[in-house]
Amino acid sequence: MRPYLPPMRWVVPVMVLAFVFFFLYGFFHWMLAAGLAFAVLLFRPRREWPAWYLVFVASALLQHLTVSGPGLGPSWNHLGPDPAAIWLHPLLIMLCVHSVQRFDFRPDSAATLRGMALMHAGAALAGLLLMVKDLLAAFGSPRLLGAIGMSSGHVRPEGLPELLNFILSHFMGGFLGVLLVLPMALWLLVPANRNGSSRIIRSALIYLYLLPMLIYIGSSLLTEPDDSLAAMLKIMLLAAVVVFSFLHGWRGAALSVLVVSVLIAVDGHLHRGDILELQLYVAVMGAMALLFGASVDELRDKERLVQIDKDRLQEALAALAESSRRSLHSEELERKRLARELHDEMGQTLTAMQAQLSLSRLNAPADSGQDGIERIEQLTERLGKSLRSVVNALTPDELDQLGLYAAVTFGSPAQMCEQAGVDYTTEIYGDSQLLERLDMVTNLAAYRIVQEAVNNALKYAHCERIRVRLRIGERRRVIFVLLDILDDGIGLKSLRQIDHGFYSMRDRAAALNGVLHIQNLPGVRVHVLLRQ
């Protein structure tokens, strides 16, 4: 385990002073010394535990000899029911730490919802064991206590109410001791938990606790413990703890619970209030706030990871779209090259063949050979039409010559509808001047999508009308091209009718970071969004 504390020669003096201070001037119903021992054992490797046990025992003896003996402070009887069992106290804390470590509870993993739940379990176990020790000291026989090195406690509750009060108070003392000290130790000593600490402290000093502290301390001097104003102020403090836990997670909860516990302790000292009531208030508030804050932190961490994954996905999609755009651009350049070579080479060859056939017709006898030459001329003319069709399929001339809207309105889609006897209309919306800013890939993708949609409608829809709407606009320096192709045909009986043409349209849209949606109405509506 990674030791987050400095070497023992630096820690021992500080720990001894803190241990003695918590015993002397701390509130015993918080049991802060138990929380300090719990934190030290959790942060140090187990091979050092025997040495720390001796340090704990020596600290208690030092307190007894230097303060209680000369009468400078509280005597043993004011520090708990069983001063002779000081040797058992650190052993019980060791057992608690060992128990939670068996469930993989470590300082670097404690700042999670599961870690906070294990911390609460360890605090509850510490409170339970210390409470059982105090019960044994209060009710155990002298012979049994002497056999295990313990002496009878000075408090022996009489009656069931006093017994229940004794049990709950001593249990809450150990529970709160761990709950108040350990989260602050996790915050201050684990480097990963110190990020953003200054922001949390500034927020606590400026926004949430300066005014409530002044109001609460001031009212404590003027009100009685059962006063309704004091109760309202406790509710205000609880609300402040919840808000601060939501804003700053478990670290905000740890700080707010610590501040509120100090205020409650001051109030209890001024008014001599019911200790058990104060313990229950701080325990319930602290447990809920820490678990709530850990849940908030965990949700924010997951949200941050989701956002990181989302950003990476967007970057990957953008890179894929850019790669697809480059591929389409390269493909279009290759198509243009092939079209140019076919037009130049094959066109010239066909022109030469037609010229040679014309000469052959003039030189051939009138009564023979004319029929064969005529058939060859027909084949040559058909081959020329096929060649022009292939060249136009590779790179539509009307798109380069007329532009996107005119090519859609008067080009190949309109000619196919005219040949099929289908009414064909086009509409344009938006800023038509943006058409001049469209690059070759976007122009060609929009034209091909309209061409393919019209071809599919003529092939399958048995329609009488086809309407094409083109809308173009710009937002945040991105040009949007919206295509809406609708026919009044029979529609699609099933998605299985969607052939390769629809997939080609979808791929072209995706390559431009766009989307394609097919809606099966009375007729088929193809809705496409392209981005440049």
VEXDREN-2710 file (C-alpha; in Angstrom, 1 decimal):
% VEXDREN-2710
k/r/px/py/pz
1/MET/0.0/0.0/0.0
2/ARG/1.3/3.5/-0.8
3/PRO/2.1/5.4/2.4
4/TYR/0.5/8.8/2.0
5/LEU/1.9/10.1/5.3
6/PRO/5.6/11.2/5.9
7/PRO/8.0/8.8/7.8
8/MET/7.1/8.0/11.4
9/ARG/9.7/10.3/12.9
10/TRP/7.8/13.3/11.4
11/VAL/4.3/12.0/12.1
12/VAL/4.6/10.7/15.7
13/PRO/5.1/14.1/17.5
14/VAL/2.2/15.7/15.6
15/MET/0.0/12.7/16.2
16/VAL/0.8/12.5/19.9
17/LEU/-0.1/16.2/20.3
18/ALA/-3.3/15.8/18.3
19/PHE/-4.2/12.6/20.3
20/VAL/-3.7/14.4/23.6
21/PHE/-5.6/17.5/22.4
22/PHE/-8.6/15.5/21.2
23/PHE/-8.7/13.7/24.5
24/LEU/-8.4/16.8/26.6
25/TYR/-10.2/19.6/24.8
26/GLY/-12.3/17.8/22.3
27/PHE/-15.9/16.8/22.9
28/PHE/-15.8/13.3/24.2
29/HIS/-19.1/12.4/22.6
30/TRP/-17.4/12.9/19.2
31/MET/-14.5/10.5/20.0
32/LEU/-12.1/12.3/17.6
33/ALA/-9.2/10.4/19.0
34/ALA/-10.7/7.2/17.7
35/GLY/-11.1/8.8/14.3
36/LEU/-7.5/10.0/14.4
37/ALA/-6.3/6.5/15.2
38/PHE/-8.5/5.0/12.4
39/ALA/-7.1/7.4/9.8
40/VAL/-3.4/6.8/10.8
41/LEU/-3.8/3.1/10.6
42/LEU/-5.6/3.3/7.3
43/PHE/-2.8/5.4/5.8
44/ARG/0.2/3.5/7.1
45/PRO/1.2/0.0/6.1
46/ARG/0.4/-2.9/8.4
47/ARG/4.1/-3.6/9.2
48/GLU/4.0/-0.3/11.2
49/TRP/0.9/-1.1/13.2
50/PRO/2.7/-2.6/16.3
51/ALA/4.8/0.7/16.5
52/TRP/1.6/2.8/16.1
53/TYR/-0.1/0.7/18.9
54/LEU/2.7/1.7/21.2
55/VAL/2.4/5.3/20.2
56/PHE/-1.3/5.3/20.9
57/VAL/-0.8/3.8/24.4
58/ALA/2.1/6.1/25.1
59/SER/0.0/9.1/24.1
60/ALA/-2.8/8.2/26.5
61/LEU/-0.3/7.6/29.3
62/LEU/1.4/10.9/28.6
63/GLN/-2.0/12.7/28.9
64/HIS/-2.7/11.0/32.2
65/LEU/0.7/11.7/33.7
66/THR/1.3/15.3/32.6
67/VAL/-2.3/16.6/32.9
68/SER/-4.5/14.5/35.1
69/GLY/-1.8/13.8/37.7
70/PRO/-0.9/17.4/38.6
71/GLY/-4.6/18.4/38.3
72/LEU/-4.1/20.6/35.3
73/GLY/-6.9/19.0/33.4
74/PRO/-9.7/16.4/33.5
75/SER/-9.0/13.2/35.3
76/TRP/-9.3/9.8/33.9
77/ASN/-12.9/9.6/35.1
78/HIS/-13.9/12.5/32.8
79/LEU/-12.4/10.8/29.7
80/GLY/-14.6/7.7/29.6
81/PRO/-15.9/4.8/31.6
82/ASP/-12.8/2.6/31.3
83/PRO/-9.4/4.4/31.6
84/ALA/-7.6/1.2/32.6
85/ALA/-8.5/-0.4/29.2
86/ILE/-6.5/2.1/27.2
87/TRP/-4.6/-0.9/25.8
88/LEU/-7.8/-2.3/24.3
89/HIS/-8.9/0.9/22.5
90/PRO/-6.3/0.9/19.7
91/LEU/-6.7/-2.9/19.3
92/LEU/-10.4/-2.4/18.5
93/ILE/-9.6/0.4/16.0
94/MET/-7.0/-1.9/14.4
95/LEU/-9.7/-4.6/14.0
96/CYS/-12.1/-2.1/12.4
97/VAL/-9.4/-0.9/9.9
98/HIS/-8.5/-4.5/9.1
99/SER/-12.1/-5.4/8.5
100/VAL/-12.7/-2.7/5.9
101/GLN/-9.4/-3.3/4.2
102/ARG/-10.5/-6.9/3.5
103/PHE/-13.1/-5.3/1.2
104/ASP/-10.4/-3.4/-0.7
105/PHE/-10.9/-0.1/1.1
106/ARG/-7.9/2.0/0.5
107/PRO/-7.2/5.8/0.7
108/ASP/-6.9/6.1/-3.1
109/SER/-10.2/4.3/-3.7
110/ALA/-12.2/5.8/-0.8
111/ALA/-13.5/8.8/-2.7
112/THR/-16.2/6.7/-4.4
113/LEU/-19.7/5.8/-3.5
114/ARG/-18.6/2.3/-2.6
115/GLY/-15.6/3.7/-0.7
116/MET/-17.9/6.0/1.3
117/ALA/-20.2/3.2/2.1
118/LEU/-17.3/1.1/3.4
119/MET/-16.1/4.1/5.4
120/HIS/-19.5/4.3/7.1
121/ALA/-19.4/0.6/7.7
122/GLY/-16.0/1.0/9.4
123/ALA/-17.2/3.9/11.5
124/ALA/-20.3/1.9/12.6
125/LEU/-18.1/-1.1/13.5
126/ALA/-15.8/1.2/15.5
127/GLY/-18.8/2.7/17.3
128/LEU/-20.2/-0.8/18.0
129/LEU/-16.9/-2.2/19.4
130/LEU/-16.2/0.8/21.6
131/MET/-19.8/0.7/22.8
132/VAL/-19.5/-3.0/23.7
133/LYS/-16.2/-2.2/25.5
134/ASP/-17.9/0.5/27.6
135/LEU/-20.9/-1.8/28.3
136/LEU/-18.5/-4.5/29.5
137/ALA/-16.7/-2.0/31.8
138/ALA/-20.1/-0.8/33.2
139/PHE/-21.7/-4.2/33.8
140/GLY/-18.8/-6.7/33.8
141/SER/-17.9/-8.5/37.0
142/PRO/-14.7/-7.3/38.8
143/ARG/-13.1/-10.7/38.4
144/LEU/-13.7/-10.8/34.6
145/LEU/-12.5/-7.2/34.2
146/GLY/-9.5/-7.9/36.3
147/ALA/-8.6/-10.9/34.2
148/ILE/-8.5/-8.9/31.0
149/GLY/-6.8/-5.9/32.5
150/MET/-9.9/-3.6/32.8
151/SER/-11.5/-1.8/35.7
152/SER/-15.1/-1.0/36.3
153/GLY/-16.5/2.1/34.8
154/HIS/-17.6/5.0/36.9
155/VAL/-21.0/5.2/35.0
156/ARG/-23.5/2.4/35.5
157/PRO/-26.9/3.2/33.8
158/GLU/-30.0/2.4/35.8
159/GLY/-33.2/1.5/34.0
160/LEU/-34.0/0.9/30.4
161/PRO/-34.1/4.5/29.2
162/GLU/-30.7/5.3/30.7
163/LEU/-29.3/2.1/29.2
164/LEU/-30.6/2.9/25.7
165/ASN/-29.2/6.4/26.1
166/PHE/-25.8/5.0/27.2
167/ILE/-25.7/2.5/24.3
168/LEU/-26.7/5.0/21.6
169/SER/-24.4/7.8/23.0
170/HIS/-21.3/5.6/23.1
171/PHE/-22.0/4.1/19.7
172/MET/-22.5/7.5/18.2
173/GLY/-19.3/8.8/19.8
174/GLY/-17.1/6.2/18.0
175/PHE/-19.1/6.5/14.8
176/LEU/-18.8/10.3/14.6
177/GLY/-15.2/10.3/15.6
178/VAL/-14.4/8.3/12.4
179/LEU/-16.9/10.2/10.3
180/LEU/-15.5/13.6/11.1
181/VAL/-11.8/12.9/10.9
182/LEU/-11.4/10.3/8.1
183/PRO/-13.0/12.2/5.2
184/MET/-10.8/15.3/6.0
185/ALA/-7.7/13.0/6.1
186/LEU/-8.7/11.5/2.7
187/TRP/-9.1/15.0/1.3
188/LEU/-5.8/16.5/2.7
189/LEU/-3.5/13.5/2.4
190/VAL/-4.4/11.9/-1.0
191/PRO/-2.9/14.1/-3.8
192/ALA/-5.7/13.2/-6.3
193/ASN/-8.3/14.6/-3.8
194/ARG/-6.7/18.0/-3.4
195/ASN/-7.5/19.3/-6.9
196/GLY/-9.8/22.3/-6.6
197/SER/-9.5/22.5/-2.9
198/SER/-9.0/26.3/-2.9
199/ARG/-12.2/26.8/-4.8
200/ILE/-14.1/24.7/-2.3
201/ILE/-12.7/26.6/0.7
202/ARG/-13.3/30.0/-0.9
203/SER/-16.9/29.0/-1.6
204/ALA/-17.3/27.8/2.0
205/LEU/-16.0/31.1/3.4
206/ILE/-17.7/33.4/1.1
207/TYR/-21.1/32.0/0.1
208/LEU/-22.3/29.4/2.6
209/TYR/-20.8/29.5/6.0
210/LEU/-19.8/33.0/7.0
211/LEU/-23.4/34.2/7.5
212/PRO/-24.9/31.0/8.9
213/MET/-22.0/30.8/11.5
214/LEU/-22.5/34.4/12.6
215/ILE/-26.3/33.9/12.8
216/TYR/-26.1/30.6/14.6
217/ILE/-23.4/31.6/17.2
218/GLY/-25.2/34.9/17.8
219/SER/-28.5/33.3/18.3
220/SER/-27.0/30.7/20.6
221/LEU/-26.2/33.4/23.1
222/LEU/-29.8/34.7/23.0
223/THR/-32.1/31.6/22.6
224/GLU/-32.9/28.6/24.6
225/PRO/-32.2/25.0/23.4
226/ASP/-35.9/24.4/22.8
227/ASP/-36.5/27.7/21.1
228/SER/-38.2/27.5/17.6
229/LEU/-35.6/29.9/16.2
230/ALA/-32.8/27.5/17.2
231/ALA/-34.6/24.6/15.5
232/MET/-35.1/26.7/12.3
233/LEU/-31.4/27.6/12.3
234/LYS/-30.5/23.9/12.5
235/ILE/-32.7/23.3/9.5
236/MET/-30.9/26.1/7.7
237/LEU/-27.6/24.5/8.4
238/LEU/-28.9/21.1/7.1
239/ALA/-30.0/22.8/3.9
240/ALA/-26.6/24.5/3.6
241/VAL/-24.9/21.1/4.0
242/VAL/-27.1/19.6/1.3
243/VAL/-26.5/22.5/-1.1
244/PHE/-22.7/22.5/-0.5
245/SER/-22.6/18.7/-0.9
246/PHE/-24.3/19.0/-4.3
247/LEU/-22.0/21.8/-5.4
248/HIS/-18.7/20.2/-4.3
249/GLY/-19.3/16.5/-3.8
250/TRP/-18.1/14.5/-0.8
251/ARG/-15.3/17.1/0.0
252/GLY/-17.9/19.8/0.3
253/ALA/-19.9/17.4/2.5
254/ALA/-16.9/16.7/4.7
255/LEU/-16.1/20.3/5.2
256/SER/-19.7/21.3/5.8
257/VAL/-20.3/18.5/8.3
258/LEU/-17.1/19.5/10.2
259/VAL/-18.2/23.1/10.4
260/VAL/-21.7/22.2/11.5
261/SER/-20.4/19.8/14.1
262/VAL/-18.3/22.6/15.6
263/LEU/-21.4/24.9/15.7
264/ILE/-23.5/22.1/17.3
265/ALA/-20.8/21.4/19.9
266/VAL/-20.6/25.1/20.7
267/ASP/-24.3/25.3/21.1
268/GLY/-24.3/22.2/23.3
269/HIS/-21.6/23.7/25.5
270/LEU/-23.5/27.0/25.9
271/HIS/-26.9/25.5/26.5
272/ARG/-26.0/22.1/28.1
273/GLY/-28.2/20.4/25.5
274/ASP/-29.0/16.8/25.2
275/ILE/-25.8/15.1/24.0
276/LEU/-27.6/12.2/22.3
277/GLU/-29.8/14.6/20.3
278/LEU/-26.7/16.5/19.1
279/GLN/-25.0/13.2/18.2
280/LEU/-28.0/11.9/16.2
281/TYR/-28.3/15.2/14.4
282/VAL/-24.7/15.3/13.3
283/ALA/-24.5/11.6/12.5
284/VAL/-27.6/11.5/10.3
285/MET/-26.7/14.7/8.6
286/GLY/-23.0/13.6/8.1
287/ALA/-23.8/10.1/6.8
288/MET/-26.4/11.4/4.3
289/ALA/-24.3/14.3/3.1
290/LEU/-21.2/12.2/2.5
291/LEU/-23.1/9.5/0.6
292/PHE/-25.0/12.1/-1.4
293/GLY/-21.8/14.0/-2.2
294/ALA/-20.0/10.8/-3.3
295/SER/-23.0/10.0/-5.5
296/VAL/-22.8/13.5/-7.1
297/ASP/-19.1/13.1/-7.7
298/GLU/-19.5/9.7/-9.2
299/LEU/-22.3/11.0/-11.5
300/ARG/-20.2/13.9/-12.6
301/ASP/-17.2/11.6/-13.2
302/LYS/-19.4/9.4/-15.4
303/GLU/-20.8/12.4/-17.2
304/ARG/-17.3/13.7/-17.8
305/LEU/-16.2/10.3/-19.2
306/VAL/-19.3/10.1/-21.4
307/GLN/-18.6/13.6/-22.7
308/ILE/-15.0/12.6/-23.4
309/ASP/-16.2/9.5/-25.3
310/LYS/-18.7/11.7/-27.1
311/ASP/-16.0/14.2/-28.1
312/ARG/-13.8/11.4/-29.3
313/LEU/-16.7/9.9/-31.3
314/GLN/-17.4/13.3/-32.8
315/GLU/-13.7/13.7/-33.7
316/ALA/-13.7/10.2/-35.3
317/LEU/-16.9/10.9/-37.2
318/ALA/-15.5/14.2/-38.4
319/ALA/-12.3/12.5/-39.5
320/LEU/-14.3/9.8/-41.2
321/ALA/-16.5/12.3/-42.9
322/GLU/-13.4/14.2/-44.1
323/SER/-11.8/11.0/-45.3
324/SER/-15.0/10.1/-47.2
325/ARG/-15.1/13.6/-48.7
326/ARG/-11.5/13.3/-49.9
327/SER/-12.3/9.8/-51.3
328/LEU/-15.4/11.2/-53.1
329/HIS/-13.2/14.1/-54.4
330/SER/-10.5/11.7/-55.6
331/GLU/-13.2/9.4/-57.1
332/GLU/-14.7/12.4/-59.0
333/LEU/-11.4/13.5/-60.3
334/GLU/-10.8/9.9/-61.6
335/ARG/-14.3/9.9/-63.2
336/LYS/-13.5/13.2/-64.9
337/ARG/-10.3/11.8/-66.2
338/LEU/-12.0/8.6/-67.5
339/ALA/-14.8/10.6/-69.1
340/ARG/-12.3/12.9/-70.7
341/GLU/-10.2/10.0/-72.1
342/LEU/-13.3/8.2/-73.3
343/HIS/-14.6/11.4/-75.0
344/ASP/-11.3/12.2/-76.5
345/GLU/-10.1/8.8/-77.6
346/MET/-13.3/6.9/-78.3
347/GLY/-15.1/10.0/-79.6
348/GLN/-12.3/10.7/-82.1
349/THR/-12.3/7.0/-83.1
350/LEU/-16.0/7.0/-83.7
351/THR/-15.8/10.2/-85.7
352/ALA/-13.1/8.7/-87.9
353/MET/-15.2/5.6/-88.4
354/GLN/-18.2/7.6/-89.4
355/ALA/-16.1/9.6/-91.9
356/GLN/-14.6/6.5/-93.3
357/LEU/-18.0/4.9/-93.7
358/SER/-19.2/8.0/-95.5
359/LEU/-16.4/7.7/-98.0
360/SER/-17.0/4.0/-98.4
361/ARG/-20.7/4.7/-99.2
362/LEU/-19.6/7.1/-101.9
363/ASN/-17.1/4.6/-103.4
364/ALA/-19.3/1.5/-103.1
365/PRO/-21.3/0.3/-106.1
366/ALA/-24.9/1.4/-105.9
367/ASP/-26.3/-2.2/-106.3
368/SER/-24.1/-3.9/-103.7
369/GLY/-22.5/-3.2/-100.3
370/GLN/-24.8/-0.3/-99.3
371/ASP/-26.9/-2.4/-96.9
372/GLY/-23.8/-3.5/-94.9
373/ILE/-22.4/0.0/-94.7
374/GLU/-25.8/1.3/-93.5
375/ARG/-25.9/-1.3/-90.7
376/ILE/-22.4/-0.4/-89.7
377/GLU/-23.4/3.3/-89.5
378/GLN/-26.3/2.4/-87.3
379/LEU/-24.1/0.4/-85.0
380/THR/-21.6/3.3/-84.9
381/GLU/-24.4/5.8/-84.1
382/ARG/-25.7/3.6/-81.3
383/LEU/-22.2/3.2/-79.9
384/GLY/-21.8/7.0/-79.9
385/LYS/-25.0/7.4/-77.9
386/SER/-23.9/4.7/-75.4
387/LEU/-20.5/6.4/-75.1
388/ARG/-22.2/9.8/-74.4
389/SER/-24.4/8.2/-71.8
390/VAL/-21.4/6.6/-70.1
391/VAL/-19.5/9.9/-70.2
392/ASN/-22.5/11.7/-68.7
393/ALA/-22.9/9.1/-66.0
394/LEU/-19.3/9.5/-65.1
395/THR/-19.5/13.3/-64.8
396/PRO/-22.7/15.1/-65.8
397/ASP/-22.0/17.9/-68.1
398/GLU/-25.1/19.8/-67.2
399/LEU/-23.9/20.1/-63.6
400/ASP/-20.7/21.8/-64.6
401/GLN/-22.4/24.0/-67.2
402/LEU/-25.7/25.0/-65.5
403/GLY/-25.1/24.6/-61.7
404/LEU/-26.9/22.5/-59.2
405/TYR/-30.4/24.0/-59.3
406/ALA/-30.6/24.3/-63.1
407/ALA/-29.1/20.8/-63.5
408/VAL/-31.8/19.4/-61.2
409/THR/-34.5/21.4/-62.9
410/PHE/-33.6/20.8/-66.6
411/GLY/-31.0/18.0/-66.6
412/SER/-31.2/14.3/-66.5
413/PRO/-33.9/13.9/-63.8
414/ALA/-36.2/16.2/-65.7
415/GLN/-35.5/14.4/-69.0
416/MET/-36.2/11.0/-67.5
417/CYS/-39.6/12.2/-66.2
418/GLU/-40.4/13.8/-69.5
419/GLN/-39.7/10.5/-71.3
420/ALA/-41.8/8.6/-68.8
421/GLY/-44.7/11.1/-69.0
422/VAL/-44.4/12.1/-65.3
423/ASP/-45.1/15.6/-64.1
424/TYR/-41.8/16.9/-62.6
425/THR/-41.5/20.2/-60.5
426/THR/-38.6/21.7/-58.6
427/GLU/-38.6/24.5/-55.9
428/ILE/-35.8/26.3/-54.2
429/TYR/-35.8/28.1/-50.8
430/GLY/-33.2/30.0/-48.8
431/ASP/-30.2/32.0/-50.0
432/SER/-29.6/30.9/-53.6
433/GLN/-26.3/32.8/-53.7
434/LEU/-24.9/30.1/-51.5
435/LEU/-25.1/27.7/-54.4
436/GLU/-22.0/29.3/-55.9
437/ARG/-20.0/28.4/-52.7
438/LEU/-20.8/24.7/-52.9
439/ASP/-17.7/22.6/-53.8
440/MET/-17.7/19.9/-56.4
441/VAL/-18.3/17.0/-54.0
442/THR/-21.4/18.6/-52.4
443/ASN/-22.8/19.6/-55.8
444/LEU/-22.3/16.2/-57.2
445/ALA/-23.7/14.4/-54.1
446/ALA/-26.9/16.5/-54.2
447/TYR/-27.3/16.0/-57.9
448/ARG/-26.7/12.2/-57.7
449/ILE/-29.2/11.8/-54.8
450/VAL/-31.9/13.6/-56.8
451/GLN/-31.1/11.6/-59.9
452/GLU/-31.2/8.3/-58.0
453/ALA/-34.4/9.1/-56.1
454/VAL/-36.2/10.1/-59.3
455/ASN/-34.9/6.9/-61.0
456/ASN/-36.2/4.8/-58.2
457/ALA/-39.6/6.6/-58.2
458/LEU/-39.9/6.0/-62.0
459/LYS/-38.9/2.4/-61.6
460/TYR/-41.0/1.3/-58.7
461/ALA/-43.6/3.9/-57.7
462/HIS/-45.9/4.0/-60.8
463/CYS/-46.3/7.7/-59.9
464/GLU/-47.7/10.6/-61.9
465/ARG/-46.0/13.5/-60.1
466/ILE/-42.6/14.0/-58.6
467/ARG/-41.7/17.1/-56.6
468/VAL/-38.2/18.1/-55.6
469/ARG/-37.5/20.9/-53.1
470/LEU/-34.1/22.3/-52.5
471/ARG/-33.4/24.5/-49.4
472/ILE/-30.0/26.0/-48.8
473/GLY/-28.8/28.1/-45.8
474/GLU/-25.8/28.8/-43.6
475/ARG/-25.4/28.5/-39.8
476/ARG/-22.1/29.0/-37.9
477/ARG/-20.1/29.0/-41.2
478/VAL/-21.6/25.7/-42.2
479/ILE/-23.6/25.5/-45.4
480/PHE/-26.7/23.2/-45.2
481/VAL/-28.3/21.7/-48.3
482/LEU/-31.7/20.1/-47.6
483/LEU/-33.3/18.0/-50.3
484/ASP/-36.9/16.7/-50.2
485/ILE/-38.0/14.4/-53.0
486/LEU/-41.6/13.2/-52.9
487/ASP/-43.7/11.1/-55.3
488/ASP/-47.4/10.2/-55.3
489/GLY/-46.9/6.6/-56.2
490/ILE/-47.8/3.3/-54.4
491/GLY/-45.0/3.5/-51.9
492/LEU/-42.9/0.7/-50.5
493/LYS/-44.5/-2.5/-49.5
494/SER/-41.5/-3.3/-47.3
495/LEU/-37.9/-2.1/-46.8
496/ARG/-36.7/-5.0/-48.8
497/GLN/-37.7/-3.0/-51.9
498/ILE/-34.9/-0.6/-51.1
499/ASP/-32.2/-1.5/-53.6
500/HIS/-28.6/-0.4/-54.0
501/GLY/-29.7/3.1/-55.1
502/PHE/-31.0/4.0/-51.7
503/TYR/-27.8/2.7/-50.0
504/SER/-25.8/4.8/-52.5
505/MET/-27.7/7.9/-51.5
506/ARG/-27.2/7.1/-47.8
507/ASP/-23.5/6.7/-48.3
508/ARG/-23.2/10.0/-50.1
509/ALA/-25.1/11.8/-47.4
510/ALA/-22.9/10.2/-44.7
511/ALA/-19.8/11.2/-46.5
512/LEU/-20.8/14.8/-46.2
513/ASN/-21.7/14.5/-42.4
514/GLY/-25.3/14.5/-43.3
515/VAL/-28.3/12.2/-42.8
516/LEU/-30.9/10.5/-45.1
517/HIS/-34.4/9.6/-44.0
518/ILE/-36.9/7.6/-46.1
519/GLN/-40.6/8.0/-45.2
520/ASN/-43.1/5.6/-46.6
521/LEU/-46.2/7.7/-47.1
522/PRO/-48.8/7.4/-49.8
523/GLY/-45.8/7.5/-52.0
524/VAL/-42.1/7.7/-50.9
525/ARG/-40.5/10.8/-49.4
526/VAL/-36.7/11.0/-49.4
527/HIS/-35.4/13.6/-47.0
528/VAL/-31.6/14.4/-47.2
529/LEU/-29.5/16.8/-45.2
530/LEU/-26.0/17.6/-46.5
531/ARG/-23.4/19.8/-44.7
532/GLN/-20.4/21.6/-46.1
END
